[in-house]
Amino acid sequence: MTLTTKTRTPLIEAFFDADTFTVSYIVSDPPTKRAAIIDSVLDFDAASGRTSTRSADILLDHVRREDLGVDWVLETHVHADHLSAAPYLARETGGKIGIGSHVTHVQAVFGDLFDAGQDFARDGSQFGHLFEDGERFSIGSIDAEAIYTPGHTPACMVYHLGDTAFVGDTLFMPDFGTARCDFPGGDARTLYRSIQRIFALPDDTRLFMCHDYKAPGRDHFAWETTVGEQKARNIHVHDGISEDEFVAMRTARDAELSMPRLILPSVQVNMRAGNLPPPSPNGRRYLKLPLDAI
C-alpha cells in the first residue's frame, strides 16, 4: 500500500531535560495512535545515588492523555550523559526496547571495564530487539528504517521515520557541530562517513537531536533542523569539508574535552538496557567507580 503524505508524517512531541540537556521524543502516527518513545531519561542525583521517574512520568502522562499505544521504546545508542528510563516505560506501556545490534561491542568493552561479572550478558539480550542496519519496521502506518551510524560510539543508530530522522548524538544543531569520538570504540573517520549517510537523505528531512547546549551567541535551546541545513551550515561538517579535515578537527577538539559528568553511572545502567545492576547480598544495588580507567 502506498502511504499518503499525512500518514508518512509523524507527530513529534519533544521533552527537554535541563539537567542533562537531553531531548526525549514521543513519535506518533495520528491516524492509528501508535507511537514510539525515543531516548528517555531516568532522573539521577549523583550526590545521593537516588533515582526518580519524574521525567519519564511526564512522557507517560502525555501517552495516556493522548491515548497512544506505544510499540517501541527506542535508544539511539548507549548514552554516556544520562540514565535511560526505558525499562520503566516499557513496563508501563508494553513497548519493546530497541537498540542497534552493535550494542554487544559496547557491552563487551564496558562489561569488562566495570567488572560486571560473568552473569552480565554481553549478547544484547537485555533489550527487546536489536536492529540491524537497514532494517525496516513501522509505527502505525509510518514506514521506519534503522540506519547504522557508528563513530560517536560503535553502536549508534539513526531512526528514519517517514519524513523525520532521530540522530542521537551523531549530529548537534548546525551551530554546535558534531559528536565527540574519543569514547572506547569511537572513531572520527567512521563518524564522518556515518554523517554522509544522513546527508544522503532528502534535504527536507527533519532531523531531531538528542541534546542541545546552546551554541555561543544563541539564547535558546533548539533541537530540530533539516538535512539541507546541516549540509549548508554545520560548523564541523558542512559541504566542502573533507574527511581528513574533519578527522583533524575532531581529534584535536576531543583531546580538550572533559568526560561527561554522569558517564560512569550512565554507561553501567544503559549497557543493561536501563536496568540497574543486580542487588548485592545485602539487598542494595551498587555502581562501580573504576579508578584511572577512562
LUMMILUM-549626 format. One line per 3 residues: their letters; for each residue x, y, z of N, C-alpha, C. Coordinates in Angstrom, 2 decimals. Example, Ala and Ser with C-alpha at 12.3 -4.5 7.8 and 13.67 -1.06 7.14 Angstrom:
residues 2
AS) 13.19 -5.69 7.80 12.30 -4.50 7.80 13.20 -3.30 7.80 ~ 12.85 -2.25 7.08 13.67 -1.06 7.14 12.90 0.03 7.87 .
//
This chain:
residues 294
MTL) 0.84 -1.20 0.00 0.00 0.00 0.00 0.87 1.24 0.00 ~ 0.57 2.20 -0.84 1.29 3.47 -0.87 0.81 4.36 0.25 ~ 1.73 4.84 1.06 1.36 5.68 2.20 1.04 7.09 1.72 .
TTK) 0.04 7.69 2.29 -0.28 9.08 1.97 0.69 10.00 2.67 ~ 0.73 11.25 2.21 1.61 12.23 2.85 1.28 12.37 4.33 ~ -0.01 12.34 4.66 -0.41 12.51 6.05 0.13 11.40 6.93 .
TRT) -0.03 10.15 6.49 0.39 9.05 7.34 1.90 8.88 7.34 ~ 2.59 9.46 6.38 4.04 9.37 6.37 4.69 10.46 7.22 ~ 3.90 11.37 7.76 4.44 12.47 8.56 4.09 12.24 10.02 .
PLI) 5.04 11.82 10.83 4.72 11.56 12.23 4.51 12.85 13.01 ~ 3.77 12.74 14.08 3.60 13.84 15.02 4.69 13.72 16.08 ~ 5.46 14.79 16.28 6.61 14.76 17.19 6.33 15.64 18.40 .
EAF) 6.51 15.09 19.58 6.47 15.86 20.82 7.83 15.72 21.49 ~ 8.45 16.86 21.79 9.79 16.87 22.38 9.70 17.26 23.86 ~ 10.57 16.64 24.67 10.60 16.88 26.10 12.05 17.10 26.50 .
FDA) 12.36 18.31 26.95 13.75 18.70 27.22 14.05 18.56 28.71 ~ 15.11 17.81 29.03 15.57 17.66 30.40 16.74 18.61 30.63 ~ 16.51 19.67 31.39 17.52 20.72 31.56 18.73 20.24 32.34 .
DTF) 18.58 19.23 33.19 19.70 18.76 33.99 20.76 18.08 33.14 ~ 20.34 17.33 32.12 21.29 16.60 31.27 21.31 17.13 29.84 ~ 20.54 18.19 29.57 20.46 18.77 28.22 20.01 17.75 27.18 .
TVS) 19.18 16.81 27.62 18.70 15.72 26.77 17.29 16.01 26.27 ~ 17.05 15.68 25.00 15.71 15.78 24.44 15.18 14.37 24.20 ~ 14.06 14.06 24.85 13.34 12.81 24.61 12.16 13.11 23.70 .
YIV) 11.75 12.09 22.97 10.68 12.30 21.99 9.59 11.23 22.11 ~ 8.37 11.67 21.87 7.27 10.75 21.60 6.86 10.98 20.15 ~ 7.00 9.94 19.35 6.69 9.98 17.92 5.43 9.17 17.70 .
SDP) 4.41 9.78 17.11 3.16 9.05 16.95 2.59 9.21 15.54 ~ 1.77 8.26 15.20 1.06 8.24 13.91 -0.39 8.61 14.19 ~ -0.82 9.83 13.87 -2.16 10.29 14.26 -3.31 9.37 13.83 .
PTK) -3.32 8.83 12.60 -4.48 8.02 12.22 -4.64 6.75 13.06 ~ -3.52 6.16 13.49 -3.60 4.89 14.22 -3.34 5.03 15.72 ~ -2.79 6.18 16.13 -2.43 6.45 17.52 -1.37 5.47 18.04 .
RAA) -0.59 4.89 17.16 0.56 4.08 17.58 1.76 5.02 17.76 ~ 2.69 4.64 18.64 3.75 5.59 19.00 5.03 4.87 19.37 ~ 6.12 5.67 19.40 7.42 5.24 19.92 7.94 6.33 20.84 .
IID) 8.67 5.91 21.86 9.38 6.83 22.74 10.86 6.68 22.44 ~ 11.56 7.80 22.27 12.97 7.76 21.87 13.81 8.51 22.90 ~ 14.86 7.84 23.41 15.90 8.42 24.28 15.31 9.05 25.54 .
SVL) 14.71 8.21 26.36 14.11 8.67 27.61 15.18 8.90 28.68 ~ 14.78 9.58 29.76 15.69 9.94 30.85 15.15 9.41 32.17 ~ 16.02 8.72 32.92 15.77 8.39 34.32 16.53 9.40 35.16 .
DFD) 15.83 10.15 35.98 16.49 11.18 36.79 17.42 10.51 37.81 ~ 18.60 11.10 37.98 19.60 10.53 38.88 20.34 11.64 39.60 ~ 20.34 11.57 40.91 21.09 12.50 41.73 22.39 11.83 42.15 .
AAS) 23.49 12.27 41.56 24.78 11.61 41.79 25.23 11.73 43.24 ~ 24.89 12.82 43.90 25.35 13.02 45.28 24.70 12.03 46.24 ~ 23.43 11.75 46.04 22.72 10.84 46.94 22.61 9.42 46.41 .
GRT) 22.86 9.24 45.09 22.69 7.93 44.48 21.24 7.54 44.28 ~ 20.34 8.51 44.29 18.91 8.21 44.17 18.41 8.46 42.75 ~ 17.50 7.59 42.33 16.87 7.74 41.03 15.41 8.16 41.20 .
STR) 14.87 8.72 40.13 13.48 9.17 40.13 12.92 9.03 38.72 ~ 11.62 8.77 38.63 10.96 8.66 37.32 10.21 9.94 36.96 ~ 10.58 11.05 37.55 9.86 12.31 37.29 9.80 12.63 35.80 .
SAD) 10.95 12.60 35.12 10.96 12.93 33.68 10.19 11.90 32.87 ~ 10.35 10.63 33.21 9.64 9.58 32.48 8.14 9.68 32.69 ~ 7.72 10.10 33.87 6.29 10.22 34.14 5.65 11.33 33.31 .
ILL) 6.42 12.35 32.95 5.90 13.38 32.05 5.59 12.77 30.69 ~ 6.47 11.88 30.22 6.20 11.18 28.96 4.95 10.31 29.08 ~ 4.85 9.58 30.19 3.70 8.71 30.39 2.40 9.51 30.44 .
DHV) 2.44 10.65 31.10 1.24 11.49 31.16 0.78 11.87 29.77 ~ 1.74 12.20 28.89 1.37 12.57 27.52 0.79 11.36 26.78 ~ 1.42 10.21 26.93 0.93 9.00 26.26 -0.51 8.71 26.68 .
RRE) -0.77 8.80 27.97 -2.12 8.49 28.46 -3.13 9.55 28.08 ~ -2.72 10.81 28.15 -3.64 11.90 27.80 -4.07 11.82 26.34 ~ -3.12 11.43 25.47 -3.42 11.35 24.04 -3.90 9.97 23.62 .
DLG) -4.00 9.06 24.59 -4.49 7.70 24.33 -3.66 7.00 23.25 ~ -2.34 7.07 23.42 -1.42 6.47 22.45 -1.06 5.04 22.85 ~ -0.86 4.21 21.86 -0.34 2.86 22.08 1.13 2.84 21.72 .
VDW) 1.99 2.54 22.68 3.44 2.59 22.47 3.94 1.22 22.01 ~ 4.46 1.19 20.79 5.02 -0.05 20.25 6.50 -0.19 20.57 ~ 7.21 0.95 20.63 8.67 0.91 20.76 9.15 1.91 21.81 .
VLE) 10.15 1.50 22.55 10.92 2.39 23.42 12.36 2.31 22.90 ~ 12.75 3.29 22.09 13.98 3.20 21.30 15.13 3.95 21.94 ~ 16.33 3.39 21.79 17.57 4.04 22.19 18.42 4.25 20.94 .
THV) 18.92 5.46 20.75 19.81 5.70 19.62 21.21 5.13 19.87 ~ 21.59 4.98 21.15 22.89 4.41 21.49 22.95 4.23 23.00 ~ 24.06 3.69 23.50 24.28 3.59 24.94 24.77 4.96 25.41 .
HAD) 23.90 5.70 26.04 24.19 7.09 26.42 25.23 7.14 27.54 ~ 26.08 8.18 27.47 27.11 8.38 28.50 26.83 9.61 29.35 ~ 25.68 10.26 29.13 25.43 11.51 29.85 24.10 11.52 30.59 .
HLS) 23.34 10.46 30.48 22.12 10.33 31.28 21.72 8.87 31.37 ~ 20.99 8.54 32.41 20.46 7.19 32.57 19.16 7.06 31.79 ~ 18.91 5.89 31.26 17.70 5.64 30.48 16.57 5.13 31.38 .
AAP) 15.37 5.58 31.07 14.17 5.10 31.77 13.44 4.03 30.95 ~ 14.11 3.44 29.99 13.45 2.51 29.07 12.73 1.36 29.77 ~ 13.33 0.68 30.75 12.60 -0.44 31.36 11.31 -0.02 32.04 .
YLA) 11.35 1.10 32.72 10.16 1.62 33.38 9.07 1.93 32.36 ~ 9.44 2.61 31.30 8.47 2.98 30.27 7.94 1.74 29.54 ~ 8.81 0.77 29.31 8.36 -0.46 28.65 7.36 -1.21 29.53 .
RET) 7.62 -1.27 30.83 6.67 -1.94 31.73 5.32 -1.22 31.75 ~ 5.35 0.11 31.75 4.12 0.88 31.87 3.31 0.92 30.58 ~ 3.98 0.79 29.44 3.29 0.95 28.16 3.18 -0.32 27.34 .
GGK) 4.00 -1.32 27.63 4.03 -2.52 26.81 4.91 -2.40 25.59 ~ 5.61 -1.26 25.41 6.50 -1.10 24.28 7.74 -1.96 24.39 ~ 8.34 -2.26 23.25 9.54 -3.10 23.20 10.77 -2.20 23.12 .
IGI) 11.78 -2.49 23.97 13.01 -1.70 23.97 13.87 -2.12 22.78 ~ 14.27 -1.13 21.96 15.09 -1.42 20.80 16.36 -0.59 20.77 ~ 17.42 -1.17 20.24 18.71 -0.51 20.07 19.45 -1.20 18.93 .
GSH) 20.52 -0.61 18.44 21.30 -1.23 17.38 22.01 -2.50 17.84 ~ 22.17 -3.44 16.93 22.75 -4.75 17.27 24.19 -4.67 17.75 ~ 24.89 -3.60 17.38 26.29 -3.48 17.78 26.45 -3.08 19.25 .
VTH) 25.34 -3.01 19.98 25.42 -2.79 21.42 26.26 -3.88 22.09 ~ 26.36 -5.03 21.45 27.17 -6.11 22.03 28.63 -5.72 22.16 ~ 29.14 -4.88 21.24 30.52 -4.41 21.35 30.68 -3.50 22.56 .
VQA) 29.70 -2.65 22.80 29.73 -1.76 23.96 29.69 -2.59 25.24 ~ 28.83 -3.59 25.27 28.72 -4.44 26.45 30.01 -5.20 26.72 ~ 30.68 -5.65 25.68 31.93 -6.38 25.87 32.99 -5.49 26.49 .
VFG) 33.13 -4.27 25.98 34.16 -3.35 26.47 33.85 -2.91 27.90 ~ 32.62 -2.41 28.11 32.31 -1.83 29.41 31.93 -2.89 30.44 ~ 31.51 -4.06 30.00 31.29 -5.14 30.95 32.59 -5.51 31.65 .
DLF) 33.68 -5.51 30.90 34.99 -5.79 31.49 35.47 -4.60 32.32 ~ 35.31 -3.37 31.77 35.80 -2.19 32.47 35.16 -2.04 33.84 ~ 33.86 -2.32 33.92 33.14 -2.17 35.19 33.07 -3.49 35.97 .
DAG) 33.80 -4.49 35.52 33.85 -5.77 36.24 32.44 -6.26 36.53 ~ 31.63 -6.32 35.47 30.22 -6.67 35.63 30.01 -8.14 35.95 ~ 31.04 -8.96 35.76 30.95 -10.36 36.13 30.38 -11.24 35.03 .
QDF) 30.47 -12.53 35.25 30.03 -13.49 34.24 28.53 -13.53 34.08 ~ 27.77 -13.06 35.07 26.32 -13.07 34.98 25.79 -11.95 34.09 ~ 26.64 -10.98 33.76 26.23 -9.90 32.87 26.32 -10.38 31.43 .
ARD) 25.16 -10.52 30.79 25.12 -11.00 29.40 25.66 -9.92 28.47 ~ 26.52 -10.33 27.56 27.13 -9.42 26.59 26.59 -9.66 25.18 ~ 25.39 -10.20 25.10 24.79 -10.55 23.81 23.59 -9.67 23.45 .
GSQ) 23.37 -8.59 24.22 22.27 -7.70 23.93 20.91 -8.20 24.37 ~ 20.87 -9.31 25.09 19.59 -9.94 25.43 18.77 -9.14 26.44 ~ 19.37 -8.11 27.05 18.60 -7.25 27.96 17.59 -6.39 27.20 .
FGH) 17.84 -6.20 25.91 16.97 -5.38 25.06 15.92 -6.26 24.40 ~ 14.78 -5.67 24.08 13.72 -6.44 23.45 13.98 -6.74 21.99 ~ 14.74 -5.84 21.31 15.02 -6.04 19.89 16.33 -5.35 19.53 .
LFE) 17.15 -6.03 18.73 18.41 -5.47 18.23 18.26 -5.21 16.74 ~ 18.33 -3.93 16.37 18.15 -3.55 14.97 19.43 -3.74 14.18 ~ 19.27 -4.27 12.98 20.38 -4.36 12.03 20.32 -3.16 11.09 .
DGE) 21.45 -2.83 10.50 21.50 -1.73 9.55 20.52 -1.97 8.41 ~ 19.69 -0.97 8.14 18.74 -1.08 7.04 17.46 -1.80 7.38 ~ 17.32 -2.25 8.61 16.11 -2.99 8.98 14.89 -2.08 8.94 .
RFS) 13.80 -2.61 8.38 12.57 -1.86 8.27 11.62 -2.25 9.41 ~ 10.88 -1.26 9.90 9.83 -1.52 10.87 8.79 -0.43 10.68 ~ 7.82 -0.35 11.55 6.77 0.66 11.37 6.25 1.13 12.71 .
IGS) 5.67 2.33 12.68 4.91 2.86 13.80 3.54 3.21 13.23 ~ 2.58 2.36 13.48 1.29 2.50 12.82 1.46 2.40 11.32 ~ 1.04 3.41 10.59 1.15 3.41 9.13 2.42 4.10 8.64 .
IDA) 3.32 4.45 9.56 4.56 5.16 9.19 5.68 4.16 8.96 ~ 6.25 4.16 7.77 7.42 3.34 7.49 8.63 3.87 8.25 ~ 9.45 2.98 8.76 10.64 3.37 9.50 11.81 2.49 9.10 .
EAI) 13.01 3.05 9.26 14.23 2.32 8.93 15.30 2.65 9.95 ~ 16.06 1.64 10.35 17.20 1.82 11.24 18.46 1.97 10.39 ~ 19.20 3.04 10.63 20.41 3.33 9.85 21.60 3.33 10.80 .
YTP) 22.54 2.45 10.56 23.71 2.31 11.43 24.68 3.46 11.20 ~ 24.99 4.22 12.27 25.83 5.41 12.14 26.91 5.44 13.24 ~ 27.85 4.50 13.24 28.87 4.48 14.28 29.83 5.66 14.15 .
GHT) 30.64 5.84 15.16 31.65 6.90 15.18 31.70 7.55 16.54 ~ 30.57 8.06 17.01 30.48 8.56 18.39 30.63 7.38 19.34 ~ 29.88 6.33 19.10 30.07 5.03 19.75 29.99 3.97 18.65 .
PAC) 30.38 2.74 18.93 30.28 1.70 17.90 28.87 1.15 17.71 ~ 27.89 1.69 18.44 26.54 1.13 18.36 25.48 2.17 18.04 ~ 25.86 3.31 17.49 24.87 4.38 17.24 23.95 4.01 16.09 .
MVY) 22.68 4.37 16.26 21.66 4.08 15.25 20.78 5.31 15.05 ~ 20.54 5.66 13.80 19.57 6.71 13.46 18.27 6.02 13.09 ~ 17.15 6.57 13.58 15.84 6.05 13.22 15.17 7.02 12.25 .
HLG) 14.98 6.54 11.03 14.39 7.34 9.95 12.92 6.96 9.85 ~ 12.05 7.88 10.26 10.62 7.62 10.36 9.87 8.59 9.47 ~ 9.31 8.11 8.37 8.60 9.00 7.47 9.51 10.10 6.96 .
DTA) 9.16 11.36 7.23 9.98 12.49 6.77 10.88 13.03 7.88 ~ 11.14 12.20 8.90 11.96 12.63 10.04 13.07 11.63 10.29 ~ 14.11 12.07 11.02 15.16 11.16 11.46 15.66 11.61 12.82 .
FVG) 15.86 10.66 13.70 16.34 10.92 15.05 17.79 10.45 15.12 ~ 18.70 11.42 15.29 20.11 11.17 15.03 20.94 10.91 16.28 ~ 20.31 10.88 17.46 21.09 10.65 18.67 22.12 11.73 18.87 .
DTL) 23.36 11.32 19.16 24.46 12.27 19.35 25.34 12.40 18.12 ~ 24.97 11.77 17.01 25.82 11.82 15.82 26.00 13.26 15.34 ~ 24.92 14.02 15.34 24.96 15.44 14.98 24.33 16.27 16.09 .
FMP) 24.81 17.51 16.22 24.14 18.51 17.03 23.56 19.57 16.08 ~ 22.97 20.61 16.64 22.48 21.69 15.80 23.63 22.25 14.96 ~ 23.35 22.81 13.78 24.43 23.25 12.89 25.44 24.19 13.53 .
DFG) 24.99 25.04 14.45 25.92 25.99 15.07 26.71 25.38 16.22 ~ 26.46 24.11 16.53 27.21 23.43 17.59 28.10 22.32 17.05 ~ 27.69 21.65 15.95 28.62 20.75 15.28 28.28 19.28 15.35 .
TAR) 29.23 18.50 15.88 29.14 17.04 15.81 29.56 16.42 17.14 ~ 29.34 15.12 17.24 29.62 14.39 18.46 31.11 14.10 18.63 ~ 31.50 13.95 19.89 32.87 13.54 20.19 33.07 12.07 19.78 .
CDF) 34.33 11.70 19.60 34.64 10.35 19.10 35.71 9.66 19.95 ~ 35.93 10.14 21.17 37.03 9.62 21.98 36.60 8.60 23.02 ~ 35.34 8.17 23.01 34.94 7.07 23.88 35.47 5.76 23.30 .
PGG) 35.58 4.71 24.13 36.03 3.41 23.60 35.17 2.97 22.42 ~ 35.82 2.66 21.32 35.11 2.25 20.11 34.71 3.38 19.20 ~ 34.92 4.64 19.64 34.61 5.78 18.80 35.71 6.02 17.77 .
DAR) 35.37 6.72 16.69 36.36 6.96 15.64 35.88 8.10 14.76 ~ 36.71 9.13 14.61 36.30 10.33 13.87 36.09 10.04 12.39 ~ 36.93 9.22 11.80 36.78 8.92 10.37 35.47 8.16 10.13 .
TLY) 35.18 7.24 11.03 33.92 6.50 10.93 32.73 7.43 11.08 ~ 32.82 8.39 12.01 31.73 9.34 12.21 31.48 10.15 10.94 ~ 32.53 10.63 10.31 32.37 11.41 9.08 31.59 10.61 8.04 .
RSI) 31.94 9.36 7.89 31.27 8.53 6.89 29.82 8.25 7.28 ~ 29.57 8.11 8.57 28.19 7.93 9.03 27.35 9.17 8.75 ~ 27.93 10.33 8.96 27.20 11.57 8.70 26.84 11.69 7.23 .
QRI) 27.70 11.20 6.36 27.38 11.24 4.93 26.15 10.39 4.62 ~ 25.91 9.35 5.39 24.70 8.55 5.20 23.45 9.37 5.56 ~ 23.57 10.17 6.61 22.45 11.05 6.97 22.26 12.11 5.89 .
FAL) 23.37 12.66 5.41 23.30 13.70 4.37 22.73 13.17 3.05 ~ 22.71 11.85 2.87 22.14 11.27 1.66 20.61 11.23 1.69 ~ 20.01 11.50 2.86 18.56 11.59 2.94 18.09 12.86 2.23 .
PDD) 16.83 12.94 1.85 16.34 14.16 1.19 16.60 15.41 2.04 ~ 16.91 16.52 1.37 17.28 17.75 2.08 16.20 18.23 3.04 ~ 14.94 17.94 2.75 13.87 18.44 3.62 13.54 17.48 4.76 .
TRL) 14.32 16.42 4.91 14.13 15.51 6.05 14.40 16.27 7.34 ~ 13.44 16.22 8.26 13.61 16.88 9.55 14.49 16.03 10.45 ~ 15.50 16.64 11.03 16.43 15.94 11.91 16.21 16.41 13.35 .
FMC) 16.15 15.45 14.26 15.94 15.75 15.67 17.13 15.28 16.49 ~ 17.70 16.22 17.26 18.89 15.97 18.06 18.52 15.34 19.41 ~ 19.47 14.65 20.00 19.29 14.10 21.35 19.69 15.11 22.42 .
HDY) 20.51 16.09 22.06 20.99 17.08 23.03 21.09 18.45 22.38 ~ 21.03 19.48 23.22 21.43 20.82 22.80 22.02 21.56 23.98 ~ 23.05 22.34 23.72 23.78 23.05 24.77 23.83 24.56 24.53 .
KAP) 23.04 25.05 23.59 23.03 26.46 23.21 24.42 26.91 22.76 ~ 24.62 26.95 21.47 25.88 27.42 20.91 26.12 28.87 21.28 ~ 27.39 29.31 21.35 27.69 30.71 21.65 26.92 31.65 20.72 .
GRD) 26.29 32.65 21.30 25.52 33.61 20.53 24.05 33.26 20.38 ~ 23.66 32.05 20.79 22.25 31.63 20.71 21.66 31.64 22.11 ~ 20.51 32.25 22.30 19.94 32.44 23.63 18.82 31.46 23.94 .
HFA) 18.64 30.43 23.12 17.57 29.48 23.36 18.03 28.09 22.97 ~ 17.41 27.09 23.56 17.69 25.71 23.19 16.93 25.36 21.92 ~ 17.52 24.50 21.11 16.90 24.08 19.86 17.33 22.65 19.56 .
WET) 16.47 21.90 18.89 16.81 20.51 18.61 16.26 20.00 17.29 ~ 15.67 20.85 16.48 15.17 20.43 15.17 15.84 21.22 14.07 ~ 16.30 20.51 13.04 16.90 21.13 11.87 16.54 20.25 10.67 .
TVG) 17.22 20.41 9.56 16.97 19.57 8.38 18.30 19.10 7.81 ~ 18.22 18.10 6.96 19.42 17.63 6.27 20.04 18.77 5.47 ~ 19.22 19.52 4.74 19.75 20.61 3.93 20.45 21.66 4.77 .
EQK) 19.88 22.00 5.92 20.51 23.00 6.78 21.82 22.49 7.33 ~ 21.87 21.23 7.72 23.12 20.66 8.23 24.20 20.67 7.14 ~ 23.85 20.30 5.94 24.83 20.28 4.85 25.36 21.67 4.54 .
ARN) 24.51 22.66 4.69 24.91 24.03 4.36 25.64 24.72 5.49 ~ 25.28 24.40 6.76 25.71 25.28 7.86 26.42 24.58 9.02 ~ 26.48 23.27 9.05 27.11 22.64 10.22 28.57 23.07 10.31 .
IHV) 28.95 23.63 11.46 30.26 24.25 11.58 31.40 23.25 11.49 ~ 31.12 21.96 11.68 32.18 20.95 11.63 32.21 20.17 10.33 ~ 31.06 20.02 9.68 30.99 19.01 8.63 30.09 19.44 7.47 .
HDG) 29.99 20.75 7.20 29.18 21.21 6.07 29.79 20.79 4.75 ~ 29.03 20.92 3.69 29.53 20.58 2.35 30.84 21.31 2.09 ~ 31.82 20.58 1.58 33.12 21.16 1.29 34.18 20.78 2.31 .
ISE) 33.78 20.27 3.48 34.74 19.81 4.48 35.14 18.38 4.13 ~ 36.43 18.16 3.92 36.89 16.83 3.54 36.96 15.92 4.76 ~ 37.04 14.64 4.50 37.16 13.66 5.58 38.40 13.92 6.42 .
DEF) 39.53 14.18 5.78 40.77 14.41 6.53 40.68 15.69 7.36 ~ 40.06 16.72 6.81 39.89 17.96 7.58 39.02 17.72 8.81 ~ 37.96 16.96 8.63 37.08 16.67 9.76 37.81 15.86 10.82 .
VAM) 38.53 14.85 10.43 39.25 14.00 11.39 40.25 14.82 12.18 ~ 40.98 15.71 11.52 41.96 16.54 12.22 41.27 17.46 13.23 ~ 40.17 18.08 12.82 39.43 18.96 13.73 38.87 18.19 14.91 .
RTA) 38.21 17.07 14.63 37.52 16.32 15.68 38.51 15.75 16.68 ~ 39.64 15.26 16.19 40.66 14.68 17.07 41.24 15.73 18.00 ~ 41.55 16.90 17.46 42.09 17.98 18.28 41.06 18.47 19.30 .
RDA) 39.83 18.59 18.87 38.78 19.07 19.77 38.52 18.08 20.90 ~ 38.47 16.79 20.57 38.19 15.78 21.59 39.28 15.74 22.66 ~ 40.51 16.04 22.27 41.62 16.00 23.23 41.46 17.05 24.33 .
ELS) 40.62 18.04 24.11 40.43 19.12 25.08 39.17 18.95 25.92 ~ 38.35 17.93 25.64 37.08 17.77 26.32 37.23 16.95 27.60 ~ 36.50 17.33 28.63 36.44 16.53 29.85 35.37 15.45 29.69 .
MPR) 35.42 14.45 30.54 34.43 13.38 30.48 33.06 13.89 30.93 ~ 31.98 13.37 30.37 30.64 13.76 30.82 30.46 13.50 32.31 ~ 29.70 14.36 32.95 29.51 14.31 34.40 28.95 12.97 34.87 .
LIL) 28.07 12.37 34.11 27.40 11.15 34.54 27.84 9.91 33.76 ~ 29.02 9.95 33.15 29.41 8.83 32.30 29.51 7.51 33.06 ~ 30.05 7.52 34.27 30.25 6.26 34.98 28.93 5.60 35.39 .
PSV) 28.00 6.31 36.01 26.72 5.66 36.27 25.92 5.38 35.00 ~ 25.97 6.29 34.04 25.14 6.13 32.84 25.48 4.87 32.07 ~ 26.75 4.65 31.80 27.12 3.52 30.97 26.82 2.20 31.69 .
QVN) 27.06 2.15 32.99 26.78 0.92 33.73 25.30 0.53 33.67 ~ 24.44 1.54 33.71 23.00 1.29 33.65 22.54 1.06 32.22 ~ 22.99 1.88 31.30 22.46 1.84 29.93 22.95 0.63 29.15 .
MRA) 24.13 0.09 29.50 24.55 -1.13 28.83 23.67 -2.31 29.23 ~ 22.90 -2.12 30.30 21.93 -3.12 30.77 20.51 -2.78 30.29 ~ 20.40 -1.98 29.26 19.10 -1.54 28.70 18.35 -0.67 29.69 .
GNL) 19.07 0.04 30.57 18.44 0.91 31.54 18.13 0.24 32.86 ~ 18.40 -1.05 32.96 18.18 -1.74 34.23 19.32 -1.43 35.19 ~ 19.00 -1.29 36.46 20.04 -1.08 37.47 20.80 -2.38 37.71 .
PPP) 22.04 -2.30 38.18 22.79 -3.53 38.47 22.04 -4.41 39.46 ~ 22.26 -5.71 39.42 21.54 -6.60 40.36 21.95 -6.30 41.79 ~ 21.06 -6.57 42.74 21.39 -6.28 44.14 22.50 -7.17 44.67 .
SPN) 23.26 -6.63 45.58 24.28 -7.39 46.29 23.61 -8.25 47.36 ~ 24.37 -9.14 48.03 23.76 -9.98 49.07 23.04 -9.19 50.16 ~ 23.45 -7.94 50.38 22.77 -7.15 51.41 21.48 -6.51 50.91 .
GRR) 21.12 -6.79 49.65 19.87 -6.27 49.11 19.98 -4.92 48.45 ~ 21.14 -4.28 48.50 21.32 -2.97 47.90 22.02 -3.08 46.55 ~ 21.76 -2.09 45.70 22.39 -2.06 44.38 23.54 -1.06 44.41 .
YLK) 24.60 -1.39 43.68 25.78 -0.53 43.68 26.28 -0.28 42.27 ~ 26.78 0.92 42.05 27.53 1.25 40.84 29.01 1.28 41.20 ~ 29.84 0.89 40.25 31.28 0.82 40.50 31.99 2.06 39.97 .
LPL) 33.08 2.39 40.59 33.88 3.55 40.20 35.29 3.07 39.86 ~ 35.55 2.77 38.58 36.90 2.31 38.21 37.88 3.48 38.29 ~ 39.00 3.27 38.93 39.98 4.33 39.11 41.01 4.32 37.98 .
DAI) 41.31 5.53 37.45 42.33 5.68 36.41 42.08 4.79 35.20 ~ 40.79 4.62 34.85 40.46 3.67 33.79 39.97 4.34 32.52 ~ 39.32 5.51 32.61 38.76 6.17 31.42 39.47 7.48 31.17 .
//
